[in-house]
Amino acid sequence: MSEPFVIISPMDNVAVALQDLPEGQSIGGVQALGSIPAGHKAALRDIAEGEEVLKYGYPIGKAFKDIRAGEHVHTHNMKTLLSGTLDYSYAPAENSPESAALGDKIKNRSFMGYPRSGGQTGTRNEIWIINTVGCVNKTAEILSRRMEKEGEGQCDGIFSFSHPFGCSQLGDDHRTTQTILADLVHHPNAGAVLVLGLGCENNNIPEFKKILGDYDENRVKFLATQDAEDEIEEGCALIRELLAQTAQDKRVECPATDLVAGMKCGGSDGLSGITANPLLGLFTDALTGAGGSSILTEVPEMFGAETILMNRCVNEDVFDQTVNL
């Protein structure tokens, strides 16, 4: 029978209750000195005032009074390490033995992907409708729905990406919108793209092309709806041209070094930190150890653990960039 608690790392001085634990419950060789609610921590040994509380093998806070083995560890006896301005110094850290072993195991592995002319590799072969402005969101949705059935077997799906931007924006705000949309056009999972504009917006197609840069004319088409007599019919015709391109694409064997995984919060709960997060951490260690890449988002959620990332930077230049971030 599995234990009603988990010790995430052998370095930890706390365990996490997987269910409500009664007083007297044995937890990692100590007895609970009181009830421990599910998802909460219990001390595995005495933790002195001022000592760091370790979970995941890293400090998550500091005891502001003595904590006895078996005692509930929470905000009544532990405080955050987030206070004041920190001075960071680069102290390179090694991957854990577990993740290093995983990286070695997949180093020569491959995956079936779609190499793109820009040097990136896609894991999907979709047609994307990228709007230069929110005013054409509904038109894009109609086009993706109308062509979905027709596209079966010729691509992995036809999708539109609604947003409220692209008009009445100025300066850096406007440029950020353009940059994000341009990156979507060049995304390797988009085997082909219809750039859909209105015509009178700040981010009109001629202006957007200045930011977009080089593109494959066979795989990227443009339509300004104000220039079309029937934008739905003209949009469908352009998507059919794009389908002729994606239908020719075939998955081929690609090295693990080409794989880029994006990490996205799926709506965390109290147990994400002991289930999905450590697993994805091991996966990221393995992937990067094999030469691939992971993209981390939600920078605010790194606060309190930023030194872990900083000390895993490949060199001091990347470390300095991370500190500046």
Disulfide bonds with the S-S distance in Angstrom:
none
